[in-house]
Amino acid sequence: MARVVVSRHLPDGGLDPIAHHEIVIRDHDDRYSAGELAAALADADALVCLLTDRVDGGAMEAAPALRVIANVAVGFDNIDVAAATERSIVVCNTPGILDETTADLAFALVLAACRRMSAAESDLRQGNWQGWELSGYLGQDVHGATLGIVGFGRIGQALARRASGFSMEVIHHARRDTGLPGYVADLDELLARADAISLHVPLGPDTHHLIDARRLALMKPTAVLVNTARGPVVDEEALAEALHSGAIFGAGIDVYEKEPAVHPRLLSAPNVVLLPHIGSASVRTRTAMARMATQCVADVLAGRRPAHPVNPEVLERP
Ligand code: DGY
């Protein structure tokens, strides 16, 4: 029986694949501090963690028996994968299973930002709605508009399917030519052409502040920006400025640079829909993500190949 540290509470059924192991999970559901995590990992064989846990070389150094880290997320920028690989620790994530749910939310943000839903609802709730007006809450049409998708992996493609059902023209940019219709090699060109732009790239050194002040300035004044990927892909300060100055029409944001903090100028910006990182948050998807992560742990501990290693080279080692 191995010792598996589970950093946070998982949805019902999420622990089933590792039920035969010793599971270390706290009664309360607070985040581990760096020191607490290192202490908890001291004699652990496996870690199941969330994207809110920073798992760096220091934590791994304190865990000589650690064999596998499974992140209950597709993004794994919270884990130092190089440090794990150096120590022959397998890192796993949960790709695929959350694509449709996340694309649903991204499309909801396109709709909500184009049609000014947050501002309109907020006025109504605060008793500021004076009744129907011909020029009240005028937004931008979604049907017939051009959607620019940045990053055309599984989630980007799932979003494209939704957009075509709304009679949108879809163009996309990716680092490598996808060979698919609508491919635009130059990101700047896509930003200038699209009416709504949705980001679906992983966070890494190449994508940090991919959307900065210069690129925001390329967007149409009627355009909206949607981010369900990772906060630091957008320069939040520059985005807030673009919204306040009217350089772009609106934004739909689910992820932030310093979660759970939200840039104060974004909070006060007009026509921005702000959600608390809920892209994959449906009961079915979050349960499936948890089970996928714990199944990977069970597989590694049993000497089987896990379905979703992000550093598969470790598995080739004797
Ligand atoms: C992920 O999986 O990376 C998402 O951001 C959380 O659903």
Residues whose N, C-alpha, C, O or C-beta is under 5 A from the ligand:
A	BS01	DGY	V72 A73 V74 G75 A229 G279 S280
